[in-house]
Amino acid sequence: MDIKIENDALATTYETAVNVRHISSEQLEYLGMDEVAYVKPVMTQTGLAFSIHAADGRQLALAPSEALAAAMIIQNEMLPKPVH
C-alpha cells in the first residue's frame, strides 16, 4: 500500500504495507483524524448507545441515539462515519 502525504512540513511516501495497529500520527492525519469521527453502536448497562471515536480509536463521547451522535460530530466540524 502506498500512502503519500504532502504538506509544507512533510513529503513522505510509504511503500510498505501499513499495519493499522501501528499506524503513525502522520498516517492518521492523512486518513482524516482531524476531520472524521466514527460512530459505533454499543451495548451499555442501560441498553443500546452510540460511541463516538476518533480515527485513532480513542472514545470521544457516548450518545443515546445515532442521530445525536452525528449531530455532536457535525457540531464539532467533523464528518460522521458509521462503523459496522
PyMOL Python script that loads the backbone (N, CA, C, O; Angstrom):
from pymol import cmd

cmd.read_pdbstr("""\
ATOM      1  N   MET A   1       0.849  -1.174   0.000  1.00  0.00           N
ATOM      2  CA  MET A   1       0.000   0.000   0.000  1.00  0.00           C
ATOM      3  C   MET A   1       0.891   1.231   0.000  1.00  0.00           C
ATOM      4  O   MET A   1       1.765   1.357   0.858  1.00  0.00           O
ATOM      5  N   ASP A   2       0.691   2.119  -0.921  1.00  0.00           N
ATOM      6  CA  ASP A   2       1.437   3.366  -0.969  1.00  0.00           C
ATOM      7  C   ASP A   2       0.587   4.479  -0.405  1.00  0.00           C
ATOM      8  O   ASP A   2      -0.542   4.695  -0.845  1.00  0.00           O
ATOM      9  N   ILE A   3       1.128   5.184   0.565  1.00  0.00           N
ATOM     10  CA  ILE A   3       0.451   6.350   1.130  1.00  0.00           C
ATOM     11  C   ILE A   3       1.377   7.524   0.919  1.00  0.00           C
ATOM     12  O   ILE A   3       2.520   7.504   1.377  1.00  0.00           O
ATOM     13  N   LYS A   4       0.910   8.530   0.242  1.00  0.00           N
ATOM     14  CA  LYS A   4       1.728   9.712   0.022  1.00  0.00           C
ATOM     15  C   LYS A   4       1.120  10.867   0.793  1.00  0.00           C
ATOM     16  O   LYS A   4      -0.055  11.194   0.627  1.00  0.00           O
ATOM     17  N   ILE A   5       1.925  11.474   1.631  1.00  0.00           N
ATOM     18  CA  ILE A   5       1.498  12.597   2.446  1.00  0.00           C
ATOM     19  C   ILE A   5       2.293  13.801   1.979  1.00  0.00           C
ATOM     20  O   ILE A   5       3.523  13.773   1.955  1.00  0.00           O
ATOM     21  N   GLU A   6       1.588  14.852   1.610  1.00  0.00           N
ATOM     22  CA  GLU A   6       2.292  16.051   1.186  1.00  0.00           C
ATOM     23  C   GLU A   6       1.697  17.260   1.874  1.00  0.00           C
ATOM     24  O   GLU A   6       0.487  17.480   1.826  1.00  0.00           O
ATOM     25  N   ASN A   7       2.534  18.029   2.503  1.00  0.00           N
ATOM     26  CA  ASN A   7       2.167  19.345   3.012  1.00  0.00           C
ATOM     27  C   ASN A   7       3.457  20.131   3.179  1.00  0.00           C
ATOM     28  O   ASN A   7       4.527  19.636   2.826  1.00  0.00           O
ATOM     29  N   ASP A   8       3.381  21.326   3.701  1.00  0.00           N
ATOM     30  CA  ASP A   8       4.571  22.165   3.813  1.00  0.00           C
ATOM     31  C   ASP A   8       5.669  21.514   4.651  1.00  0.00           C
ATOM     32  O   ASP A   8       6.852  21.661   4.347  1.00  0.00           O
ATOM     33  N   ALA A   9       5.285  20.804   5.691  1.00  0.00           N
ATOM     34  CA  ALA A   9       6.269  20.261   6.618  1.00  0.00           C
ATOM     35  C   ALA A   9       6.663  18.829   6.317  1.00  0.00           C
ATOM     36  O   ALA A   9       7.654  18.340   6.859  1.00  0.00           O
ATOM     37  N   LEU A  10       5.903  18.137   5.457  1.00  0.00           N
ATOM     38  CA  LEU A  10       6.125  16.704   5.310  1.00  0.00           C
ATOM     39  C   LEU A  10       5.867  16.262   3.878  1.00  0.00           C
ATOM     40  O   LEU A  10       4.843  16.624   3.298  1.00  0.00           O
ATOM     41  N   ALA A  11       6.755  15.506   3.311  1.00  0.00           N
ATOM     42  CA  ALA A  11       6.556  14.911   1.995  1.00  0.00           C
ATOM     43  C   ALA A  11       7.186  13.525   2.050  1.00  0.00           C
ATOM     44  O   ALA A  11       8.383  13.375   1.807  1.00  0.00           O
ATOM     45  N   THR A  12       6.391  12.523   2.367  1.00  0.00           N
ATOM     46  CA  THR A  12       6.883  11.168   2.577  1.00  0.00           C
ATOM     47  C   THR A  12       6.030  10.181   1.799  1.00  0.00           C
ATOM     48  O   THR A  12       4.814  10.351   1.711  1.00  0.00           O
ATOM     49  N   THR A  13       6.645   9.160   1.238  1.00  0.00           N
ATOM     50  CA  THR A  13       5.916   8.074   0.602  1.00  0.00           C
ATOM     51  C   THR A  13       6.201   6.800   1.371  1.00  0.00           C
ATOM     52  O   THR A  13       7.359   6.437   1.580  1.00  0.00           O
ATOM     53  N   TYR A  14       5.150   6.123   1.789  1.00  0.00           N
ATOM     54  CA  TYR A  14       5.270   4.847   2.467  1.00  0.00           C
ATOM     55  C   TYR A  14       5.018   3.767   1.427  1.00  0.00           C
ATOM     56  O   TYR A  14       3.931   3.698   0.853  1.00  0.00           O
ATOM     57  N   GLU A  15       6.006   2.932   1.182  1.00  0.00           N
ATOM     58  CA  GLU A  15       5.894   1.943   0.121  1.00  0.00           C
ATOM     59  C   GLU A  15       5.703   0.533   0.656  1.00  0.00           C
ATOM     60  O   GLU A  15       5.726  -0.422  -0.121  1.00  0.00           O
ATOM     61  N   THR A  16       5.517   0.377   1.944  1.00  0.00           N
ATOM     62  CA  THR A  16       5.313  -0.940   2.518  1.00  0.00           C
ATOM     63  C   THR A  16       3.892  -1.045   3.040  1.00  0.00           C
ATOM     64  O   THR A  16       3.194  -0.041   3.180  1.00  0.00           O
ATOM     65  N   ALA A  17       3.475  -2.253   3.324  1.00  0.00           N
ATOM     66  CA  ALA A  17       2.142  -2.462   3.888  1.00  0.00           C
ATOM     67  C   ALA A  17       2.056  -1.760   5.229  1.00  0.00           C
ATOM     68  O   ALA A  17       3.012  -1.769   6.006  1.00  0.00           O
ATOM     69  N   VAL A  18       0.916  -1.155   5.498  1.00  0.00           N
ATOM     70  CA  VAL A  18       0.715  -0.428   6.741  1.00  0.00           C
ATOM     71  C   VAL A  18      -0.072  -1.300   7.702  1.00  0.00           C
ATOM     72  O   VAL A  18      -1.189  -1.717   7.395  1.00  0.00           O
ATOM     73  N   ASN A  19       0.506  -1.577   8.863  1.00  0.00           N
ATOM     74  CA  ASN A  19      -0.187  -2.311   9.910  1.00  0.00           C
ATOM     75  C   ASN A  19      -1.038  -1.294  10.671  1.00  0.00           C
ATOM     76  O   ASN A  19      -0.495  -0.413  11.337  1.00  0.00           O
ATOM     77  N   VAL A  20      -2.365  -1.405  10.580  1.00  0.00           N
ATOM     78  CA  VAL A  20      -3.241  -0.396  11.172  1.00  0.00           C
ATOM     79  C   VAL A  20      -3.120  -0.324  12.679  1.00  0.00           C
ATOM     80  O   VAL A  20      -3.542   0.674  13.263  1.00  0.00           O
ATOM     81  N   ARG A  21      -2.572  -1.318  13.333  1.00  0.00           N
ATOM     82  CA  ARG A  21      -2.360  -1.266  14.779  1.00  0.00           C
ATOM     83  C   ARG A  21      -1.101  -0.473  15.139  1.00  0.00           C
ATOM     84  O   ARG A  21      -0.893  -0.128  16.302  1.00  0.00           O
ATOM     85  N   HIS A  22      -0.272  -0.189  14.146  1.00  0.00           N
ATOM     86  CA  HIS A  22       0.971   0.550  14.382  1.00  0.00           C
ATOM     87  C   HIS A  22       1.096   1.699  13.390  1.00  0.00           C
ATOM     88  O   HIS A  22       2.168   1.941  12.835  1.00  0.00           O
ATOM     89  N   ILE A  23      -0.002   2.399  13.176  1.00  0.00           N
ATOM     90  CA  ILE A  23      -0.021   3.489  12.209  1.00  0.00           C
ATOM     91  C   ILE A  23       0.545   4.756  12.855  1.00  0.00           C
ATOM     92  O   ILE A  23       0.295   5.028  14.029  1.00  0.00           O
ATOM     93  N   SER A  24       1.292   5.507  12.094  1.00  0.00           N
ATOM     94  CA  SER A  24       1.928   6.718  12.626  1.00  0.00           C
ATOM     95  C   SER A  24       0.930   7.869  12.695  1.00  0.00           C
ATOM     96  O   SER A  24      -0.127   7.827  12.065  1.00  0.00           O
ATOM     97  N   SER A  25       1.277   8.894  13.465  1.00  0.00           N
ATOM     98  CA  SER A  25       0.405  10.057  13.575  1.00  0.00           C
ATOM     99  C   SER A  25       0.279  10.771  12.235  1.00  0.00           C
ATOM    100  O   SER A  25      -0.774  11.334  11.934  1.00  0.00           O
ATOM    101  N   GLU A  26       1.344  10.757  11.421  1.00  0.00           N
ATOM    102  CA  GLU A  26       1.272  11.365  10.094  1.00  0.00           C
ATOM    103  C   GLU A  26       0.276  10.618   9.205  1.00  0.00           C
ATOM    104  O   GLU A  26      -0.477  11.236   8.452  1.00  0.00           O
ATOM    105  N   GLN A  27       0.277   9.284   9.295  1.00  0.00           N
ATOM    106  CA  GLN A  27      -0.658   8.489   8.514  1.00  0.00           C
ATOM    107  C   GLN A  27      -2.090   8.711   8.993  1.00  0.00           C
ATOM    108  O   GLN A  27      -3.006   8.775   8.174  1.00  0.00           O
ATOM    109  N   LEU A  28      -2.298   8.831  10.300  1.00  0.00           N
ATOM    110  CA  LEU A  28      -3.635   9.109  10.819  1.00  0.00           C
ATOM    111  C   LEU A  28      -4.141  10.459  10.330  1.00  0.00           C
ATOM    112  O   LEU A  28      -5.308  10.599   9.964  1.00  0.00           O
ATOM    113  N   GLU A  29      -3.268  11.436  10.327  1.00  0.00           N
ATOM    114  CA  GLU A  29      -3.664  12.758   9.836  1.00  0.00           C
ATOM    115  C   GLU A  29      -4.079  12.662   8.377  1.00  0.00           C
ATOM    116  O   GLU A  29      -5.066  13.272   7.967  1.00  0.00           O
ATOM    117  N   TYR A  30      -3.331  11.901   7.596  1.00  0.00           N
ATOM    118  CA  TYR A  30      -3.663  11.695   6.189  1.00  0.00           C
ATOM    119  C   TYR A  30      -5.037  11.044   6.048  1.00  0.00           C
ATOM    120  O   TYR A  30      -5.781  11.352   5.117  1.00  0.00           O
ATOM    121  N   LEU A  31      -5.367  10.156   6.959  1.00  0.00           N
ATOM    122  CA  LEU A  31      -6.645   9.460   6.903  1.00  0.00           C
ATOM    123  C   LEU A  31      -7.802  10.288   7.451  1.00  0.00           C
ATOM    124  O   LEU A  31      -8.938   9.814   7.463  1.00  0.00           O
ATOM    125  N   GLY A  32      -7.546  11.499   7.898  1.00  0.00           N
ATOM    126  CA  GLY A  32      -8.615  12.388   8.322  1.00  0.00           C
ATOM    127  C   GLY A  32      -8.908  12.407   9.799  1.00  0.00           C
ATOM    128  O   GLY A  32     -10.050  12.644  10.194  1.00  0.00           O
ATOM    129  N   MET A  33      -7.913  12.164  10.630  1.00  0.00           N
ATOM    130  CA  MET A  33      -8.155  12.122  12.064  1.00  0.00           C
ATOM    131  C   MET A  33      -8.795  13.403  12.593  1.00  0.00           C
ATOM    132  O   MET A  33      -9.618  13.356  13.507  1.00  0.00           O
ATOM    133  N   ASP A  34      -8.423  14.536  12.026  1.00  0.00           N
ATOM    134  CA  ASP A  34      -8.984  15.797  12.481  1.00  0.00           C
ATOM    135  C   ASP A  34     -10.271  16.164  11.758  1.00  0.00           C
ATOM    136  O   ASP A  34     -10.868  17.204  12.038  1.00  0.00           O
ATOM    137  N   GLU A  35     -10.702  15.316  10.829  1.00  0.00           N
ATOM    138  CA  GLU A  35     -11.866  15.641  10.021  1.00  0.00           C
ATOM    139  C   GLU A  35     -13.006  14.640  10.154  1.00  0.00           C
ATOM    140  O   GLU A  35     -14.149  14.955   9.822  1.00  0.00           O
ATOM    141  N   VAL A  36     -12.705  13.438  10.637  1.00  0.00           N
ATOM    142  CA  VAL A  36     -13.685  12.356  10.657  1.00  0.00           C
ATOM    143  C   VAL A  36     -13.796  11.776  12.063  1.00  0.00           C
ATOM    144  O   VAL A  36     -12.794  11.620  12.759  1.00  0.00           O
ATOM    145  N   ALA A  37     -15.011  11.460  12.470  1.00  0.00           N
ATOM    146  CA  ALA A  37     -15.246  10.718  13.710  1.00  0.00           C
ATOM    147  C   ALA A  37     -16.156   9.536  13.359  1.00  0.00           C
ATOM    148  O   ALA A  37     -17.021   9.640  12.489  1.00  0.00           O
ATOM    149  N   TYR A  38     -15.950   8.445  14.034  1.00  0.00           N
ATOM    150  CA  TYR A  38     -16.666   7.207  13.738  1.00  0.00           C
ATOM    151  C   TYR A  38     -17.720   6.932  14.804  1.00  0.00           C
ATOM    152  O   TYR A  38     -17.491   7.141  15.995  1.00  0.00           O
ATOM    153  N   VAL A  39     -18.877   6.460  14.352  1.00  0.00           N
ATOM    154  CA  VAL A  39     -19.990   6.136  15.248  1.00  0.00           C
ATOM    155  C   VAL A  39     -20.175   4.626  15.239  1.00  0.00           C
ATOM    156  O   VAL A  39     -20.327   4.007  14.186  1.00  0.00           O
ATOM    157  N   LYS A  40     -20.159   4.044  16.439  1.00  0.00           N
ATOM    158  CA  LYS A  40     -20.271   2.592  16.572  1.00  0.00           C
ATOM    159  C   LYS A  40     -21.357   2.264  17.586  1.00  0.00           C
ATOM    160  O   LYS A  40     -21.329   2.777  18.704  1.00  0.00           O
ATOM    161  N   PRO A  41     -22.317   1.415  17.213  1.00  0.00           N
ATOM    162  CA  PRO A  41     -23.320   1.001  18.192  1.00  0.00           C
ATOM    163  C   PRO A  41     -22.685   0.115  19.263  1.00  0.00           C
ATOM    164  O   PRO A  41     -21.891  -0.776  18.959  1.00  0.00           O
ATOM    165  N   VAL A  42     -23.045   0.372  20.517  1.00  0.00           N
ATOM    166  CA  VAL A  42     -22.512  -0.408  21.641  1.00  0.00           C
ATOM    167  C   VAL A  42     -23.641  -0.695  22.628  1.00  0.00           C
ATOM    168  O   VAL A  42     -24.615   0.053  22.715  1.00  0.00           O
ATOM    169  N   MET A  43     -23.493  -1.782  23.360  1.00  0.00           N
ATOM    170  CA  MET A  43     -24.454  -2.091  24.417  1.00  0.00           C
ATOM    171  C   MET A  43     -23.898  -1.586  25.742  1.00  0.00           C
ATOM    172  O   MET A  43     -22.748  -1.854  26.089  1.00  0.00           O
ATOM    173  N   THR A  44     -24.723  -0.859  26.472  1.00  0.00           N
ATOM    174  CA  THR A  44     -24.349  -0.370  27.796  1.00  0.00           C
ATOM    175  C   THR A  44     -25.272  -1.022  28.816  1.00  0.00           C
ATOM    176  O   THR A  44     -26.155  -1.797  28.449  1.00  0.00           O
ATOM    177  N   GLN A  45     -25.076  -0.718  30.077  1.00  0.00           N
ATOM    178  CA  GLN A  45     -25.939  -1.267  31.121  1.00  0.00           C
ATOM    179  C   GLN A  45     -27.387  -0.799  30.968  1.00  0.00           C
ATOM    180  O   GLN A  45     -28.315  -1.460  31.436  1.00  0.00           O
ATOM    181  N   THR A  46     -27.570   0.340  30.311  1.00  0.00           N
ATOM    182  CA  THR A  46     -28.930   0.865  30.125  1.00  0.00           C
ATOM    183  C   THR A  46     -29.497   0.568  28.754  1.00  0.00           C
ATOM    184  O   THR A  46     -30.612   0.992  28.448  1.00  0.00           O
ATOM    185  N   GLY A  47     -28.753  -0.155  27.914  1.00  0.00           N
ATOM    186  CA  GLY A  47     -29.245  -0.511  26.583  1.00  0.00           C
ATOM    187  C   GLY A  47     -28.330  -0.018  25.481  1.00  0.00           C
ATOM    188  O   GLY A  47     -27.155   0.272  25.707  1.00  0.00           O
ATOM    189  N   LEU A  48     -28.889   0.072  24.286  1.00  0.00           N
ATOM    190  CA  LEU A  48     -28.127   0.469  23.107  1.00  0.00           C
ATOM    191  C   LEU A  48     -27.731   1.944  23.188  1.00  0.00           C
ATOM    192  O   LEU A  48     -28.542   2.798  23.547  1.00  0.00           O
ATOM    193  N   ALA A  49     -26.474   2.226  22.850  1.00  0.00           N
ATOM    194  CA  ALA A  49     -25.968   3.597  22.781  1.00  0.00           C
ATOM    195  C   ALA A  49     -25.034   3.665  21.574  1.00  0.00           C
ATOM    196  O   ALA A  49     -24.764   2.653  20.927  1.00  0.00           O
ATOM    197  N   PHE A  50     -24.550   4.861  21.284  1.00  0.00           N
ATOM    198  CA  PHE A  50     -23.685   5.052  20.130  1.00  0.00           C
ATOM    199  C   PHE A  50     -22.405   5.744  20.577  1.00  0.00           C
ATOM    200  O   PHE A  50     -22.421   6.874  21.065  1.00  0.00           O
ATOM    201  N   SER A  51     -21.301   5.036  20.395  1.00  0.00           N
ATOM    202  CA  SER A  51     -19.991   5.508  20.816  1.00  0.00           C
ATOM    203  C   SER A  51     -19.346   6.286  19.677  1.00  0.00           C
ATOM    204  O   SER A  51     -19.357   5.841  18.529  1.00  0.00           O
ATOM    205  N   ILE A  52     -18.786   7.446  19.997  1.00  0.00           N
ATOM    206  CA  ILE A  52     -18.106   8.283  19.019  1.00  0.00           C
ATOM    207  C   ILE A  52     -16.607   8.127  19.241  1.00  0.00           C
ATOM    208  O   ILE A  52     -16.109   8.295  20.354  1.00  0.00           O
ATOM    209  N   HIS A  53     -15.887   7.797  18.150  1.00  0.00           N
ATOM    210  CA  HIS A  53     -14.448   7.536  18.234  1.00  0.00           C
ATOM    211  C   HIS A  53     -13.673   8.395  17.252  1.00  0.00           C
ATOM    212  O   HIS A  53     -14.145   8.677  16.151  1.00  0.00           O
ATOM    213  N   ALA A  54     -12.475   8.812  17.661  1.00  0.00           N
ATOM    214  CA  ALA A  54     -11.531   9.473  16.759  1.00  0.00           C
ATOM    215  C   ALA A  54     -10.925   8.409  15.848  1.00  0.00           C
ATOM    216  O   ALA A  54     -11.074   7.212  16.097  1.00  0.00           O
ATOM    217  N   ALA A  55     -10.252   8.843  14.809  1.00  0.00           N
ATOM    218  CA  ALA A  55      -9.640   7.903  13.868  1.00  0.00           C
ATOM    219  C   ALA A  55      -8.604   7.009  14.530  1.00  0.00           C
ATOM    220  O   ALA A  55      -8.348   5.905  14.051  1.00  0.00           O
ATOM    221  N   ASP A  56      -8.004   7.469  15.626  1.00  0.00           N
ATOM    222  CA  ASP A  56      -7.003   6.646  16.309  1.00  0.00           C
ATOM    223  C   ASP A  56      -7.618   5.658  17.294  1.00  0.00           C
ATOM    224  O   ASP A  56      -6.900   4.939  17.989  1.00  0.00           O
ATOM    225  N   GLY A  57      -8.961   5.625  17.353  1.00  0.00           N
ATOM    226  CA  GLY A  57      -9.645   4.667  18.210  1.00  0.00           C
ATOM    227  C   GLY A  57     -10.061   5.197  19.569  1.00  0.00           C
ATOM    228  O   GLY A  57     -10.798   4.525  20.292  1.00  0.00           O
ATOM    229  N   ARG A  58      -9.602   6.393  19.935  1.00  0.00           N
ATOM    230  CA  ARG A  58      -9.990   6.970  21.227  1.00  0.00           C
ATOM    231  C   ARG A  58     -11.480   7.239  21.257  1.00  0.00           C
ATOM    232  O   ARG A  58     -12.038   7.796  20.311  1.00  0.00           O
ATOM    233  N   GLN A  59     -12.128   6.840  22.351  1.00  0.00           N
ATOM    234  CA  GLN A  59     -13.541   7.151  22.508  1.00  0.00           C
ATOM    235  C   GLN A  59     -13.659   8.610  22.919  1.00  0.00           C
ATOM    236  O   GLN A  59     -13.034   9.049  23.885  1.00  0.00           O
ATOM    237  N   LEU A  60     -14.471   9.357  22.173  1.00  0.00           N
ATOM    238  CA  LEU A  60     -14.653  10.777  22.437  1.00  0.00           C
ATOM    239  C   LEU A  60     -15.919  11.060  23.229  1.00  0.00           C
ATOM    240  O   LEU A  60     -15.943  11.964  24.065  1.00  0.00           O
ATOM    241  N   ALA A  61     -16.969  10.292  22.971  1.00  0.00           N
ATOM    242  CA  ALA A  61     -18.256  10.540  23.636  1.00  0.00           C
ATOM    243  C   ALA A  61     -19.162   9.339  23.458  1.00  0.00           C
ATOM    244  O   ALA A  61     -18.866   8.418  22.697  1.00  0.00           O
ATOM    245  N   LEU A  62     -20.266   9.371  24.173  1.00  0.00           N
ATOM    246  CA  LEU A  62     -21.295   8.339  24.082  1.00  0.00           C
ATOM    247  C   LEU A  62     -22.632   9.063  23.949  1.00  0.00           C
ATOM    248  O   LEU A  62     -22.926   9.969  24.729  1.00  0.00           O
ATOM    249  N   ALA A  63     -23.441   8.671  22.968  1.00  0.00           N
ATOM    250  CA  ALA A  63     -24.726   9.321  22.729  1.00  0.00           C
ATOM    251  C   ALA A  63     -25.845   8.288  22.794  1.00  0.00           C
ATOM    252  O   ALA A  63     -25.626   7.119  22.478  1.00  0.00           O
ATOM    253  N   PRO A  64     -27.037   8.707  23.200  1.00  0.00           N
ATOM    254  CA  PRO A  64     -28.154   7.770  23.303  1.00  0.00           C
ATOM    255  C   PRO A  64     -28.783   7.393  21.956  1.00  0.00           C
ATOM    256  O   PRO A  64     -29.524   6.414  21.872  1.00  0.00           O
ATOM    257  N   SER A  65     -28.490   8.166  20.907  1.00  0.00           N
ATOM    258  CA  SER A  65     -29.034   7.832  19.585  1.00  0.00           C
ATOM    259  C   SER A  65     -27.989   8.108  18.510  1.00  0.00           C
ATOM    260  O   SER A  65     -27.067   8.900  18.708  1.00  0.00           O
ATOM    261  N   GLU A  66     -28.146   7.447  17.381  1.00  0.00           N
ATOM    262  CA  GLU A  66     -27.224   7.649  16.269  1.00  0.00           C
ATOM    263  C   GLU A  66     -27.342   9.071  15.717  1.00  0.00           C
ATOM    264  O   GLU A  66     -26.345   9.680  15.330  1.00  0.00           O
ATOM    265  N   ALA A  67     -28.569   9.591  15.685  1.00  0.00           N
ATOM    266  CA  ALA A  67     -28.788  10.953  15.187  1.00  0.00           C
ATOM    267  C   ALA A  67     -28.088  11.982  16.078  1.00  0.00           C
ATOM    268  O   ALA A  67     -27.486  12.930  15.574  1.00  0.00           O
ATOM    269  N   LEU A  68     -28.166  11.800  17.387  1.00  0.00           N
ATOM    270  CA  LEU A  68     -27.496  12.722  18.301  1.00  0.00           C
ATOM    271  C   LEU A  68     -25.978  12.596  18.179  1.00  0.00           C
ATOM    272  O   LEU A  68     -25.271  13.602  18.249  1.00  0.00           O
ATOM    273  N   ALA A  69     -25.472  11.391  18.000  1.00  0.00           N
ATOM    274  CA  ALA A  69     -24.034  11.191  17.809  1.00  0.00           C
ATOM    275  C   ALA A  69     -23.570  11.940  16.560  1.00  0.00           C
ATOM    276  O   ALA A  69     -22.549  12.627  16.590  1.00  0.00           O
ATOM    277  N   ALA A  70     -24.315  11.808  15.466  1.00  0.00           N
ATOM    278  CA  ALA A  70     -23.963  12.511  14.228  1.00  0.00           C
ATOM    279  C   ALA A  70     -24.020  14.019  14.424  1.00  0.00           C
ATOM    280  O   ALA A  70     -23.142  14.737  13.944  1.00  0.00           O
ATOM    281  N   ALA A  71     -25.039  14.509  15.121  1.00  0.00           N
ATOM    282  CA  ALA A  71     -25.165  15.947  15.370  1.00  0.00           C
ATOM    283  C   ALA A  71     -23.991  16.464  16.202  1.00  0.00           C
ATOM    284  O   ALA A  71     -23.489  17.559  15.950  1.00  0.00           O
ATOM    285  N   MET A  72     -23.555  15.688  17.188  1.00  0.00           N
ATOM    286  CA  MET A  72     -22.418  16.088  18.026  1.00  0.00           C
ATOM    287  C   MET A  72     -21.148  16.192  17.183  1.00  0.00           C
ATOM    288  O   MET A  72     -20.350  17.112  17.360  1.00  0.00           O
ATOM    289  N   ILE A  73     -20.970  15.256  16.282  1.00  0.00           N
ATOM    290  CA  ILE A  73     -19.785  15.254  15.416  1.00  0.00           C
ATOM    291  C   ILE A  73     -19.815  16.463  14.479  1.00  0.00           C
ATOM    292  O   ILE A  73     -18.819  17.173  14.336  1.00  0.00           O
ATOM    293  N   ILE A  74     -20.962  16.688  13.846  1.00  0.00           N
ATOM    294  CA  ILE A  74     -21.111  17.816  12.921  1.00  0.00           C
ATOM    295  C   ILE A  74     -20.912  19.144  13.644  1.00  0.00           C
ATOM    296  O   ILE A  74     -20.295  20.061  13.103  1.00  0.00           O
ATOM    297  N   GLN A  75     -21.432  19.248  14.859  1.00  0.00           N
ATOM    298  CA  GLN A  75     -21.278  20.468  15.655  1.00  0.00           C
ATOM    299  C   GLN A  75     -19.796  20.785  15.909  1.00  0.00           C
ATOM    300  O   GLN A  75     -19.419  21.946  16.072  1.00  0.00           O
ATOM    301  N   ASN A  76     -18.980  19.754  15.941  1.00  0.00           N
ATOM    302  CA  ASN A  76     -17.546  19.930  16.146  1.00  0.00           C
ATOM    303  C   ASN A  76     -16.771  19.963  14.824  1.00  0.00           C
ATOM    304  O   ASN A  76     -15.566  19.714  14.787  1.00  0.00           O
ATOM    305  N   GLU A  77     -17.489  20.277  13.746  1.00  0.00           N
ATOM    306  CA  GLU A  77     -16.907  20.481  12.422  1.00  0.00           C
ATOM    307  C   GLU A  77     -16.155  19.261  11.899  1.00  0.00           C
ATOM    308  O   GLU A  77     -15.087  19.383  11.299  1.00  0.00           O
ATOM    309  N   MET A  78     -16.737  18.072  12.140  1.00  0.00           N
ATOM    310  CA  MET A  78     -16.174  16.839  11.626  1.00  0.00           C
ATOM    311  C   MET A  78     -17.260  16.109  10.848  1.00  0.00           C
ATOM    312  O   MET A  78     -18.433  16.477  10.907  1.00  0.00           O
ATOM    313  N   LEU A  79     -16.859  15.067  10.115  1.00  0.00           N
ATOM    314  CA  LEU A  79     -17.801  14.256   9.360  1.00  0.00           C
ATOM    315  C   LEU A  79     -18.055  12.946  10.102  1.00  0.00           C
ATOM    316  O   LEU A  79     -17.103  12.266  10.485  1.00  0.00           O
ATOM    317  N   PRO A  80     -19.325  12.578  10.313  1.00  0.00           N
ATOM    318  CA  PRO A  80     -19.622  11.303  10.956  1.00  0.00           C
ATOM    319  C   PRO A  80     -19.533  10.149   9.954  1.00  0.00           C
ATOM    320  O   PRO A  80     -20.008  10.264   8.824  1.00  0.00           O
ATOM    321  N   LYS A  81     -18.931   9.053  10.369  1.00  0.00           N
ATOM    322  CA  LYS A  81     -18.836   7.840   9.563  1.00  0.00           C
ATOM    323  C   LYS A  81     -19.258   6.659  10.418  1.00  0.00           C
ATOM    324  O   LYS A  81     -18.727   6.463  11.511  1.00  0.00           O
ATOM    325  N   PRO A  82     -20.211   5.866   9.933  1.00  0.00           N
ATOM    326  CA  PRO A  82     -20.648   4.706  10.719  1.00  0.00           C
ATOM    327  C   PRO A  82     -19.623   3.569  10.673  1.00  0.00           C
ATOM    328  O   PRO A  82     -18.918   3.398   9.679  1.00  0.00           O
ATOM    329  N   VAL A  83     -19.551   2.806  11.743  1.00  0.00           N
ATOM    330  CA  VAL A  83     -18.725   1.599  11.811  1.00  0.00           C
ATOM    331  C   VAL A  83     -19.687   0.449  11.979  1.00  0.00           C
ATOM    332  O   VAL A  83     -20.544   0.474  12.861  1.00  0.00           O
ATOM    333  N   HIS A  84     -19.552  -0.559  11.140  1.00  0.00           N
ATOM    334  CA  HIS A  84     -20.486  -1.704  11.204  1.00  0.00           C
ATOM    335  C   HIS A  84     -19.860  -2.857  11.900  1.00  0.00           C
ATOM    336  O   HIS A  84     -20.489  -3.905  12.050  1.00  0.00           O
TER     337      HIS A  84
END
""", "prot")
cmd.dss("prot")
cmd.show_as("cartoon", "prot")
cmd.util.cbc("prot")
cmd.orient("prot")
